Structures are given as structure tokens and as C-alpha cells.
Amino acid sequence: MLIFETGLWVGKGSVLIEGNSLGQNIGFDLTIKEEADGLNLTGTCDGFLNAPLSARIAKNEFGVYVIDVALGDLSMEGTAKLESEPALALLWKQSEESCASLTLFRVSDGFGCRGFFREPAGTQTWEIKFVKKVKAVGGANVFSLAKRRR
């Protein structure tokens, strides 16, 4: 069973660029859908990067997963082991000396993602927590017990 499931997800975290002492905020809004050819992730990234995100994850004949990711202008492909924890993925860009590794693991109300991105210009590392987006339910018979300022 995969750590993440279909639906709407929100991610918040930080990216640390090699040589800097402070991380930069990063956020994601993701939609994960199951389709005939595997899982499709679509969404946006904001903060450190302002870019669209799309990914396709499909199981291959060897029991591991193949991944294709596009984040803005960056496209990478790779392989992953996603059915046992911690889930681990390795991505690379064929035309350059760029690669990324990431791990996914369960946290109390979602999943965490830590990883590295290495390119000739340097290394970046990140930590992001993803939680399932919950739609607020309202109605005439719903009221709040919380005190509100007037």
C-alpha cells in the first residue's frame, strides 16, 4: 500500500540551498488521481519556486515504480520503491549532471518528504509535510462552540 492516496493534498516546508544558513519557504497544492496507466499528480508550487508540477507514477514489471516529473522547466525521470517505508525515489535528468533523491514517510496526519537535488551549480535539500485537504462542511444545523471576537 502506498503512503499517499488519491485526493487533494497541501504541502508546506522549506528548501535549503548549499551555502545558505536559512531555508526558503515552499508550498504545494496537489491533486492525485488514479488512472489506468498509474497515478497522476498535478498541481502548483509556490514560495521558493512558482511553477506548475506534474508527475506520473506507474508500476513496472519488476515491482518498482517508474516516475516522470516536470516542475516548471525542469523535467526528470526515475525509479522508486513505494510499497514499504520509508519509500525511496531516485530521479535524474539525462541531458545534464542533475539528480535528485527523496524519501517519503508517514507522519501523524499525512506524509513527509525529505530529499536532495544535485546539479553542477550546487545542492539543495528540502523537508515538506503533506496533509490531505479537507473540505469544510456547513449548513443551517451546524454551529461552532468556539468563542469568537466581536
VMD Tcl script that builds the backbone (N, CA, C; Angstrom):
set m [mol new atoms 450]
animate dup $m
set s [atomselect $m all]
$s set {name element resname resid chain x y z} {
  {N N MET 1 A 0.837 -1.186 0.000}
  {CA C MET 1 A 0.000 0.000 0.000}
  {C C MET 1 A 0.881 1.248 0.000}
  {N N LEU 2 A 0.541 2.215 -0.833}
  {CA C LEU 2 A 1.310 3.439 -0.938}
  {C C LEU 2 A 1.034 4.359 0.251}
  {N N ILE 3 A 2.021 5.185 0.593}
  {CA C ILE 3 A 1.886 6.128 1.698}
  {C C ILE 3 A 0.810 7.162 1.386}
  {N N PHE 4 A 0.772 7.639 0.156}
  {CA C PHE 4 A -0.179 8.673 -0.226}
  {C C PHE 4 A -1.351 8.042 -0.952}
  {N N GLU 5 A -2.477 8.737 -0.933}
  {CA C GLU 5 A -3.683 8.240 -1.576}
  {C C GLU 5 A -4.236 9.318 -2.500}
  {N N THR 6 A -5.220 8.955 -3.300}
  {CA C THR 6 A -5.807 9.915 -4.217}
  {C C THR 6 A -6.540 11.011 -3.452}
  {N N GLY 7 A -6.667 12.150 -4.083}
  {CA C GLY 7 A -7.379 13.262 -3.473}
  {C C GLY 7 A -6.586 14.549 -3.576}
  {N N LEU 8 A -7.021 15.529 -2.797}
  {CA C LEU 8 A -6.383 16.838 -2.769}
  {C C LEU 8 A -5.432 16.906 -1.576}
  {N N TRP 9 A -4.223 17.413 -1.818}
  {CA C TRP 9 A -3.190 17.499 -0.788}
  {C C TRP 9 A -2.583 18.898 -0.768}
  {N N VAL 10 A -2.148 19.317 0.421}
  {CA C VAL 10 A -1.454 20.591 0.593}
  {C C VAL 10 A -0.127 20.287 1.271}
  {N N GLY 11 A 0.950 20.879 0.761}
  {CA C GLY 11 A 2.277 20.676 1.341}
  {C C GLY 11 A 2.926 21.988 1.723}
  {N N LYS 12 A 3.604 21.987 2.858}
  {CA C LYS 12 A 4.353 23.165 3.305}
  {C C LYS 12 A 5.686 22.699 3.849}
  {N N GLY 13 A 6.738 23.473 3.560}
  {CA C GLY 13 A 8.049 23.105 4.048}
  {C C GLY 13 A 9.078 24.154 3.701}
  {N N SER 14 A 10.332 23.706 3.622}
  {CA C SER 14 A 11.412 24.634 3.309}
  {C C SER 14 A 12.473 23.951 2.454}
  {N N VAL 15 A 13.203 24.793 1.724}
  {CA C VAL 15 A 14.311 24.360 0.870}
  {C C VAL 15 A 15.551 25.080 1.353}
  {N N LEU 16 A 16.634 24.342 1.535}
  {CA C LEU 16 A 17.908 24.929 1.938}
  {C C LEU 16 A 18.893 24.782 0.784}
  {N N ILE 17 A 19.407 25.912 0.318}
  {CA C ILE 17 A 20.380 25.923 -0.774}
  {C C ILE 17 A 21.775 25.894 -0.177}
  {N N GLU 18 A 22.642 25.068 -0.751}
  {CA C GLU 18 A 24.017 24.932 -0.279}
  {C C GLU 18 A 24.672 26.303 -0.140}
  {N N GLY 19 A 25.297 26.556 1.002}
  {CA C GLY 19 A 25.962 27.821 1.257}
  {C C GLY 19 A 25.107 28.820 2.017}
  {N N ASN 20 A 23.798 28.584 2.103}
  {CA C ASN 20 A 22.907 29.467 2.858}
  {C C ASN 20 A 22.658 28.881 4.238}
  {N N SER 21 A 22.359 29.743 5.194}
  {CA C SER 21 A 22.088 29.245 6.540}
  {C C SER 21 A 20.597 29.197 6.850}
  {N N LEU 22 A 19.774 29.887 6.051}
  {CA C LEU 22 A 18.330 29.886 6.257}
  {C C LEU 22 A 17.629 29.256 5.063}
  {N N GLY 23 A 16.602 28.463 5.368}
  {CA C GLY 23 A 15.806 27.859 4.312}
  {C C GLY 23 A 14.784 28.835 3.762}
  {N N GLN 24 A 14.284 28.535 2.592}
  {CA C GLN 24 A 13.240 29.337 1.959}
  {C C GLN 24 A 11.951 28.537 1.948}
  {N N ASN 25 A 10.829 29.219 2.196}
  {CA C ASN 25 A 9.531 28.547 2.250}
  {C C ASN 25 A 9.129 28.010 0.884}
  {N N ILE 26 A 8.436 26.863 0.927}
  {CA C ILE 26 A 7.908 26.260 -0.290}
  {C C ILE 26 A 6.549 25.657 0.049}
  {N N GLY 27 A 5.619 25.722 -0.891}
  {CA C GLY 27 A 4.297 25.168 -0.681}
  {C C GLY 27 A 3.784 24.483 -1.927}
  {N N PHE 28 A 2.886 23.545 -1.734}
  {CA C PHE 28 A 2.311 22.790 -2.851}
  {C C PHE 28 A 0.806 22.647 -2.676}
  {N N ASP 29 A 0.089 22.688 -3.778}
  {CA C ASP 29 A -1.307 22.259 -3.869}
  {C C ASP 29 A -1.314 21.151 -4.900}
  {N N LEU 30 A -1.678 19.934 -4.484}
  {CA C LEU 30 A -1.612 18.768 -5.366}
  {C C LEU 30 A -2.954 18.073 -5.496}
  {N N THR 31 A -3.186 17.521 -6.660}
  {CA C THR 31 A -4.297 16.611 -6.890}
  {C C THR 31 A -3.691 15.293 -7.342}
  {N N ILE 32 A -4.024 14.218 -6.644}
  {CA C ILE 32 A -3.532 12.886 -7.001}
  {C C ILE 32 A -4.718 12.076 -7.503}
  {N N LYS 33 A -4.612 11.598 -8.741}
  {CA C LYS 33 A -5.680 10.808 -9.363}
  {C C LYS 33 A -5.125 9.470 -9.811}
  {N N GLU 34 A -5.938 8.436 -9.621}
  {CA C GLU 34 A -5.564 7.114 -10.125}
  {C C GLU 34 A -6.184 6.946 -11.502}
  {N N GLU 35 A -5.338 6.571 -12.461}
  {CA C GLU 35 A -5.796 6.359 -13.821}
  {C C GLU 35 A -5.308 4.997 -14.289}
  {N N ALA 36 A -5.686 4.603 -15.488}
  {CA C ALA 36 A -5.351 3.273 -15.998}
  {C C ALA 36 A -3.846 3.029 -16.061}
  {N N ASP 37 A -3.063 4.078 -16.359}
  {CA C ASP 37 A -1.616 3.906 -16.502}
  {C C ASP 37 A -0.844 4.192 -15.214}
  {N N GLY 38 A -1.525 4.426 -14.104}
  {CA C GLY 38 A -0.860 4.688 -12.829}
  {C C GLY 38 A -1.438 5.911 -12.150}
  {N N LEU 39 A -0.639 6.536 -11.305}
  {CA C LEU 39 A -1.069 7.735 -10.599}
  {C C LEU 39 A -0.586 8.972 -11.335}
  {N N ASN 40 A -1.441 9.976 -11.396}
  {CA C ASN 40 A -1.065 11.266 -11.966}
  {C C ASN 40 A -1.189 12.322 -10.888}
  {N N LEU 41 A -0.127 13.094 -10.713}
  {CA C LEU 41 A -0.100 14.196 -9.759}
  {C C LEU 41 A -0.037 15.487 -10.562}
  {N N THR 42 A -0.906 16.422 -10.246}
  {CA C THR 42 A -0.874 17.731 -10.871}
  {C C THR 42 A -1.046 18.783 -9.790}
  {N N GLY 43 A -0.475 19.934 -10.013}
  {CA C GLY 43 A -0.632 20.990 -9.031}
  {C C GLY 43 A 0.295 22.149 -9.268}
  {N N THR 44 A 0.472 22.923 -8.218}
  {CA C THR 44 A 1.329 24.098 -8.293}
  {C C THR 44 A 2.266 24.128 -7.096}
  {N N CYS 45 A 3.382 24.784 -7.312}
  {CA C CYS 45 A 4.385 25.001 -6.276}
  {C C CYS 45 A 4.525 26.507 -6.116}
  {N N ASP 46 A 4.561 26.981 -4.870}
  {CA C ASP 46 A 4.750 28.410 -4.654}
  {C C ASP 46 A 5.782 28.638 -3.561}
  {N N GLY 47 A 6.143 29.888 -3.378}
  {CA C GLY 47 A 7.188 30.225 -2.420}
  {C C GLY 47 A 8.525 30.249 -3.121}
  {N N PHE 48 A 9.433 29.355 -2.720}
  {CA C PHE 48 A 10.768 29.269 -3.317}
  {C C PHE 48 A 10.685 29.134 -4.836}
  {N N LEU 49 A 9.785 28.296 -5.299}
  {CA C LEU 49 A 9.526 28.125 -6.736}
  {C C LEU 49 A 8.074 28.489 -7.002}
  {N N ASN 50 A 7.827 29.183 -8.068}
  {CA C ASN 50 A 6.457 29.414 -8.527}
  {C C ASN 50 A 6.342 28.729 -9.869}
  {N N ALA 51 A 5.855 27.486 -9.830}
  {CA C ALA 51 A 5.855 26.697 -11.057}
  {C C ALA 51 A 4.772 25.628 -10.996}
  {N N PRO 52 A 4.279 25.218 -12.159}
  {CA C PRO 52 A 3.354 24.082 -12.190}
  {C C PRO 52 A 4.124 22.777 -11.963}
  {N N LEU 53 A 3.431 21.797 -11.403}
  {CA C LEU 53 A 4.015 20.483 -11.143}
  {C C LEU 53 A 3.137 19.419 -11.775}
  {N N SER 54 A 3.757 18.464 -12.435}
  {CA C SER 54 A 3.038 17.285 -12.903}
  {C C SER 54 A 3.963 16.082 -12.774}
  {N N ALA 55 A 3.379 14.960 -12.418}
  {CA C ALA 55 A 4.159 13.725 -12.273}
  {C C ALA 55 A 3.276 12.536 -12.626}
  {N N ARG 56 A 3.914 11.512 -13.159}
  {CA C ARG 56 A 3.239 10.242 -13.448}
  {C C ARG 56 A 4.019 9.152 -12.746}
  {N N ILE 57 A 3.310 8.308 -12.006}
  {CA C ILE 57 A 3.928 7.215 -11.269}
  {C C ILE 57 A 3.239 5.924 -11.712}
  {N N ALA 58 A 4.016 4.967 -12.223}
  {CA C ALA 58 A 3.450 3.706 -12.704}
  {C C ALA 58 A 4.326 2.547 -12.273}
  {N N LYS 59 A 3.701 1.442 -11.910}
  {CA C LYS 59 A 4.428 0.233 -11.517}
  {C C LYS 59 A 4.947 -0.458 -12.773}
  {N N ASN 60 A 6.186 -0.964 -12.703}
  {CA C ASN 60 A 6.715 -1.693 -13.858}
  {C C ASN 60 A 6.695 -3.196 -13.597}
  {N N GLU 61 A 7.192 -3.958 -14.548}
  {CA C GLU 61 A 7.139 -5.426 -14.446}
  {C C GLU 61 A 8.081 -6.003 -13.392}
  {N N PHE 62 A 8.960 -5.187 -12.811}
  {CA C PHE 62 A 9.919 -5.666 -11.814}
  {C C PHE 62 A 9.498 -5.360 -10.382}
  {N N GLY 63 A 8.304 -4.775 -10.198}
  {CA C GLY 63 A 7.804 -4.498 -8.860}
  {C C GLY 63 A 8.229 -3.159 -8.287}
  {N N VAL 64 A 8.904 -2.352 -9.069}
  {CA C VAL 64 A 9.235 -0.993 -8.636}
  {C C VAL 64 A 8.436 -0.022 -9.504}
  {N N TYR 65 A 8.540 1.236 -9.219}
  {CA C TYR 65 A 7.759 2.242 -9.924}
  {C C TYR 65 A 8.662 3.088 -10.806}
  {N N VAL 66 A 8.133 3.506 -11.948}
  {CA C VAL 66 A 8.820 4.478 -12.802}
  {C C VAL 66 A 8.131 5.817 -12.594}
  {N N ILE 67 A 8.925 6.884 -12.605}
  {CA C ILE 67 A 8.413 8.222 -12.317}
  {C C ILE 67 A 8.880 9.185 -13.395}
  {N N ASP 68 A 7.977 10.021 -13.846}
  {CA C ASP 68 A 8.294 11.149 -14.720}
  {C C ASP 68 A 7.774 12.391 -14.016}
  {N N VAL 69 A 8.638 13.392 -13.812}
  {CA C VAL 69 A 8.278 14.607 -13.082}
  {C C VAL 69 A 8.631 15.826 -13.907}
  {N N ALA 70 A 7.737 16.807 -13.920}
  {CA C ALA 70 A 8.013 18.116 -14.523}
  {C C ALA 70 A 7.638 19.172 -13.490}
  {N N LEU 71 A 8.615 19.979 -13.122}
  {CA C LEU 71 A 8.405 21.087 -12.193}
  {C C LEU 71 A 8.910 22.346 -12.887}
  {N N GLY 72 A 7.980 23.118 -13.427}
  {CA C GLY 72 A 8.371 24.270 -14.227}
  {C C GLY 72 A 9.139 23.812 -15.450}
  {N N ASP 73 A 10.352 24.337 -15.640}
  {CA C ASP 73 A 11.196 23.982 -16.790}
  {C C ASP 73 A 12.004 22.703 -16.565}
  {N N LEU 74 A 12.029 22.196 -15.352}
  {CA C LEU 74 A 12.824 21.018 -15.014}
  {C C LEU 74 A 12.010 19.748 -15.226}
  {N N SER 75 A 12.544 18.825 -16.024}
  {CA C SER 75 A 11.923 17.513 -16.235}
  {C C SER 75 A 12.919 16.444 -15.845}
  {N N MET 76 A 12.451 15.463 -15.066}
  {CA C MET 76 A 13.315 14.366 -14.629}
  {C C MET 76 A 12.538 13.058 -14.712}
  {N N GLU 77 A 13.267 11.975 -14.783}
  {CA C GLU 77 A 12.668 10.647 -14.759}
  {C C GLU 77 A 13.410 9.818 -13.722}
  {N N GLY 78 A 12.791 8.734 -13.300}
  {CA C GLY 78 A 13.474 7.944 -12.295}
  {C C GLY 78 A 12.742 6.681 -11.924}
  {N N THR 79 A 13.137 6.142 -10.777}
  {CA C THR 79 A 12.589 4.897 -10.274}
  {C C THR 79 A 12.367 5.039 -8.773}
  {N N ALA 80 A 11.439 4.234 -8.247}
  {CA C ALA 80 A 11.116 4.351 -6.830}
  {C C ALA 80 A 10.642 3.023 -6.266}
  {N N LYS 81 A 10.831 2.862 -4.993}
  {CA C LYS 81 A 10.279 1.755 -4.212}
  {C C LYS 81 A 9.277 2.395 -3.269}
  {N N LEU 82 A 7.986 2.179 -3.485}
  {CA C LEU 82 A 6.957 2.934 -2.775}
  {C C LEU 82 A 6.038 2.098 -1.889}
  {N N GLU 83 A 6.215 0.797 -1.846}
  {CA C GLU 83 A 5.259 -0.019 -1.109}
  {C C GLU 83 A 5.690 -0.379 0.306}
  {N N SER 84 A 6.873 0.024 0.713}
  {CA C SER 84 A 7.303 -0.176 2.097}
  {C C SER 84 A 8.017 1.086 2.562}
  {N N GLU 85 A 7.966 1.322 3.854}
  {CA C GLU 85 A 8.559 2.552 4.390}
  {C C GLU 85 A 9.972 2.340 4.868}
  {N N PRO 86 A 10.788 3.360 4.739}
  {CA C PRO 86 A 10.471 4.601 4.035}
  {C C PRO 86 A 10.502 4.384 2.528}
  {N N ALA 87 A 9.590 5.039 1.837}
  {CA C ALA 87 A 9.569 4.976 0.377}
  {C C ALA 87 A 10.742 5.805 -0.136}
  {N N LEU 88 A 11.368 5.339 -1.183}
  {CA C LEU 88 A 12.581 5.981 -1.679}
  {C C LEU 88 A 12.509 6.129 -3.193}
  {N N ALA 89 A 12.944 7.297 -3.699}
  {CA C ALA 89 A 12.952 7.546 -5.146}
  {C C ALA 89 A 14.276 8.172 -5.556}
  {N N LEU 90 A 14.711 7.850 -6.762}
  {CA C LEU 90 A 15.894 8.438 -7.366}
  {C C LEU 90 A 15.485 8.963 -8.734}
  {N N LEU 91 A 15.759 10.258 -8.970}
  {CA C LEU 91 A 15.407 10.911 -10.239}
  {C C LEU 91 A 16.655 11.468 -10.887}
  {N N TRP 92 A 16.650 11.564 -12.215}
  {CA C TRP 92 A 17.802 12.108 -12.922}
  {C C TRP 92 A 17.336 12.797 -14.192}
  {N N LYS 93 A 18.212 13.649 -14.693}
  {CA C LYS 93 A 17.983 14.328 -15.965}
  {C C LYS 93 A 19.073 13.851 -16.909}
  {N N GLN 94 A 18.684 13.175 -17.966}
  {CA C GLN 94 A 19.629 12.535 -18.875}
  {C C GLN 94 A 20.618 13.503 -19.506}
  {N N SER 95 A 20.142 14.691 -19.892}
  {CA C SER 95 A 20.991 15.601 -20.646}
  {C C SER 95 A 21.965 16.403 -19.777}
  {N N GLU 96 A 21.840 16.322 -18.465}
  {CA C GLU 96 A 22.703 17.087 -17.570}
  {C C GLU 96 A 23.191 16.209 -16.426}
  {N N GLU 97 A 24.067 16.761 -15.644}
  {CA C GLU 97 A 24.549 16.065 -14.448}
  {C C GLU 97 A 23.698 16.457 -13.252}
  {N N SER 98 A 22.397 16.267 -13.371}
  {CA C SER 98 A 21.464 16.608 -12.300}
  {C C SER 98 A 20.775 15.345 -11.823}
  {N N CYS 99 A 20.615 15.232 -10.509}
  {CA C CYS 99 A 19.893 14.099 -9.948}
  {C C CYS 99 A 19.234 14.531 -8.645}
  {N N ALA 100 A 18.221 13.789 -8.244}
  {CA C ALA 100 A 17.505 14.059 -7.001}
  {C C ALA 100 A 17.194 12.738 -6.329}
  {N N SER 101 A 17.190 12.768 -5.013}
  {CA C SER 101 A 16.732 11.613 -4.247}
  {C C SER 101 A 15.732 12.122 -3.233}
  {N N LEU 102 A 14.737 11.309 -2.938}
  {CA C LEU 102 A 13.768 11.712 -1.932}
  {C C LEU 102 A 13.226 10.495 -1.213}
  {N N THR 103 A 12.780 10.740 -0.002}
  {CA C THR 103 A 12.164 9.695 0.790}
  {C C THR 103 A 10.820 10.196 1.293}
  {N N LEU 104 A 9.849 9.299 1.329}
  {CA C LEU 104 A 8.510 9.596 1.826}
  {C C LEU 104 A 8.262 8.721 3.040}
  {N N PHE 105 A 7.616 9.296 4.056}
  {CA C PHE 105 A 7.355 8.555 5.290}
  {C C PHE 105 A 6.088 9.099 5.929}
  {N N ARG 106 A 5.429 8.254 6.702}
  {CA C ARG 106 A 4.179 8.651 7.359}
  {C C ARG 106 A 4.452 9.593 8.518}
  {N N VAL 107 A 3.575 10.568 8.657}
  {CA C VAL 107 A 3.528 11.428 9.837}
  {C C VAL 107 A 2.089 11.361 10.339}
  {N N SER 108 A 1.825 11.948 11.495}
  {CA C SER 108 A 0.538 11.766 12.157}
  {C C SER 108 A -0.681 12.012 11.270}
  {N N ASP 109 A -0.673 13.056 10.467}
  {CA C ASP 109 A -1.860 13.375 9.683}
  {C C ASP 109 A -1.588 13.488 8.183}
  {N N GLY 110 A -0.576 12.799 7.693}
  {CA C GLY 110 A -0.248 12.846 6.275}
  {C C GLY 110 A 1.048 12.119 5.993}
  {N N PHE 111 A 1.916 12.739 5.197}
  {CA C PHE 111 A 3.222 12.145 4.943}
  {C C PHE 111 A 4.271 13.233 4.791}
  {N N GLY 112 A 5.502 12.873 5.109}
  {CA C GLY 112 A 6.625 13.782 4.996}
  {C C GLY 112 A 7.468 13.426 3.789}
  {N N CYS 113 A 8.189 14.412 3.287}
  {CA C CYS 113 A 9.071 14.219 2.143}
  {C C CYS 113 A 10.367 14.970 2.414}
  {N N ARG 114 A 11.480 14.255 2.397}
  {CA C ARG 114 A 12.804 14.854 2.518}
  {C C ARG 114 A 13.614 14.441 1.312}
  {N N GLY 115 A 14.499 15.330 0.867}
  {CA C GLY 115 A 15.293 14.950 -0.284}
  {C C GLY 115 A 16.409 15.907 -0.598}
  {N N PHE 116 A 17.155 15.530 -1.650}
  {CA C PHE 116 A 18.283 16.301 -2.147}
  {C C PHE 116 A 18.143 16.473 -3.646}
  {N N PHE 117 A 18.574 17.633 -4.143}
  {CA C PHE 117 A 18.678 17.875 -5.578}
  {C C PHE 117 A 20.093 18.347 -5.834}
  {N N ARG 118 A 20.805 17.644 -6.700}
  {CA C ARG 118 A 22.207 17.953 -7.008}
  {C C ARG 118 A 22.321 18.325 -8.469}
  {N N GLU 119 A 22.935 19.465 -8.728}
  {CA C GLU 119 A 23.226 19.915 -10.083}
  {C C GLU 119 A 24.601 20.549 -10.064}
  {N N PRO 120 A 25.190 20.833 -11.224}
  {CA C PRO 120 A 26.528 21.415 -11.224}
  {C C PRO 120 A 26.646 22.706 -10.406}
  {N N ALA 121 A 25.572 23.483 -10.313}
  {CA C ALA 121 A 25.620 24.745 -9.569}
  {C C ALA 121 A 25.612 24.550 -8.055}
  {N N GLY 122 A 25.257 23.362 -7.570}
  {CA C GLY 122 A 25.230 23.125 -6.129}
  {C C GLY 122 A 24.151 22.140 -5.721}
  {N N THR 123 A 23.943 22.047 -4.421}
  {CA C THR 123 A 22.999 21.088 -3.859}
  {C C THR 123 A 21.917 21.808 -3.071}
  {N N GLN 124 A 20.699 21.305 -3.176}
  {CA C GLN 124 A 19.581 21.801 -2.388}
  {C C GLN 124 A 19.009 20.633 -1.606}
  {N N THR 125 A 18.480 20.913 -0.437}
  {CA C THR 125 A 17.798 19.896 0.345}
  {C C THR 125 A 16.460 20.466 0.802}
  {N N TRP 126 A 15.477 19.597 1.015}
  {CA C TRP 126 A 14.156 20.081 1.415}
  {C C TRP 126 A 13.502 19.149 2.407}
  {N N GLU 127 A 12.551 19.706 3.134}
  {CA C GLU 127 A 11.660 18.973 4.027}
  {C C GLU 127 A 10.268 19.552 3.844}
  {N N ILE 128 A 9.301 18.701 3.521}
  {CA C ILE 128 A 7.936 19.142 3.255}
  {C C ILE 128 A 6.975 18.177 3.936}
  {N N LYS 129 A 5.931 18.727 4.525}
  {CA C LYS 129 A 4.870 17.910 5.115}
  {C C LYS 129 A 3.618 18.088 4.268}
  {N N PHE 130 A 3.022 16.973 3.847}
  {CA C PHE 130 A 1.807 16.980 3.051}
  {C C PHE 130 A 0.646 16.475 3.904}
  {N N VAL 131 A -0.460 17.199 3.865}
  {CA C VAL 131 A -1.677 16.774 4.563}
  {C C VAL 131 A -2.833 16.806 3.574}
  {N N LYS 132 A -3.779 15.940 3.792}
  {CA C LYS 132 A -4.946 15.861 2.923}
  {C C LYS 132 A -5.796 17.103 3.136}
  {N N LYS 133 A -6.226 17.708 2.044}
  {CA C LYS 133 A -7.072 18.896 2.119}
  {C C LYS 133 A -8.479 18.445 2.471}
  {N N VAL 134 A -9.041 19.071 3.482}
  {CA C VAL 134 A -10.380 18.720 3.944}
  {C C VAL 134 A -11.330 19.843 3.568}
  {N N LYS 135 A -12.438 19.476 2.961}
  {CA C LYS 135 A -13.435 20.475 2.596}
  {C C LYS 135 A -14.293 20.787 3.817}
  {N N ALA 136 A -14.500 22.070 4.063}
  {CA C ALA 136 A -15.338 22.496 5.179}
  {C C ALA 136 A -16.793 22.168 4.879}
  {N N VAL 137 A -17.477 21.648 5.892}
  {CA C VAL 137 A -18.886 21.302 5.752}
  {C C VAL 137 A -19.683 22.316 6.552}
  {N N GLY 138 A -20.675 22.873 5.960}
  {CA C GLY 138 A -21.511 23.844 6.647}
  {C C GLY 138 A -22.961 23.574 6.367}
  {N N GLY 139 A -23.814 24.210 7.120}
  {CA C GLY 139 A -25.244 24.054 6.920}
  {C C GLY 139 A -25.991 24.791 8.002}
  {N N ALA 140 A -27.310 24.854 7.855}
  {CA C ALA 140 A -28.141 25.582 8.803}
  {C C ALA 140 A -28.117 24.944 10.188}
  {N N ASN 141 A -27.873 23.656 10.269}
  {CA C ASN 141 A -27.903 22.980 11.563}
  {C C ASN 141 A -26.507 22.779 12.156}
  {N N VAL 142 A -25.487 23.464 11.629}
  {CA C VAL 142 A -24.116 23.344 12.121}
  {C C VAL 142 A -23.748 24.641 12.820}
  {N N PHE 143 A -23.240 24.536 14.044}
  {CA C PHE 143 A -22.819 25.731 14.764}
  {C C PHE 143 A -21.499 25.448 15.464}
  {N N SER 144 A -20.810 26.515 15.849}
  {CA C SER 144 A -19.499 26.408 16.471}
  {C C SER 144 A -19.595 26.656 17.962}
  {N N LEU 145 A -18.856 25.892 18.748}
  {CA C LEU 145 A -18.779 26.104 20.182}
  {C C LEU 145 A -17.611 26.999 20.555}
  {N N ALA 146 A -16.805 27.373 19.564}
  {CA C ALA 146 A -15.631 28.220 19.814}
  {C C ALA 146 A -16.078 29.651 20.072}
  {N N LYS 147 A -15.410 30.319 21.029}
  {CA C LYS 147 A -15.702 31.721 21.296}
  {C C LYS 147 A -15.122 32.573 20.175}
  {N N ARG 148 A -15.866 33.549 19.757}
  {CA C ARG 148 A -15.422 34.426 18.681}
  {C C ARG 148 A -15.342 35.849 19.196}
  {N N ARG 149 A -14.398 36.597 18.653}
  {CA C ARG 149 A -14.276 38.007 18.994}
  {C C ARG 149 A -15.376 38.785 18.311}
  {N N ARG 150 A -15.865 39.778 18.981}
  {CA C ARG 150 A -16.915 40.627 18.381}
  {C C ARG 150 A -16.417 42.019 18.242}
}
mol reanalyze $m
mol bondsrecalc $m
mol representation Tube
mol addrep $m
